């Protein structure tokens, strides 16, 4: 769990938010002598670095692209000390729970490989799984990572930022997971990913690109192993 949280926590590189947060997890219940007990697993991560004064300069300013205005318009007030429920810090619960979920999936023969496909206009041209954890951007292409670094340095000089695309490859999935209508696997994945504040697009397979190609190019052919 801690290994996953360390990947998520801010302040690890100069290209993410400069806040330094320890993000040390403590398991409160549900685990005994290295084994789960069957009861809910409760974890807590204390934010030891947050200082309300750090946000005093935005107390009277709505941040562009943030949920500040929406919260104020809906509820008549907002917690400007980091954003409250609209803070990106809420993803820490997803990561902690996801670390446990991934162990369960491994027992079922399901593996997940996630990496950065692109940052701004820079997109990977090759794939080396070993390279993913060797650069600050989790890109499987060392050359693309170097280009992304140059691009981000330019944006930082301009006091600007940029977005990117994260790709997730899931292997070993059994046939028929999910329900027929509203709880299709793709529907639940879409809801989960799009519920992350900064995410503005979601696709499966060729996704949007498939809309510009012939249907025959997007068929999954049936075949026999022998």
Secondary structure, DSSP 8 states (H G I E B T S, - for coil): -HHHHHHH-TTSSTTS--------EEEEESEETTEE-SS--EEEE---S--GGGGGGGTT---TTSSHHHHHHHHS---TTT-GGGSGGGHHHHHHHHHHHHHHHHHTT-EEEEEEEEETTEE-SS--GGGGGGSTT--S-HHHHHHHHHHHHHHHHTT----EEEEEEEE---TT-B-SSTTBHHHHHHHHHHTSTT-----STTHHHHTTS-GGGG--------
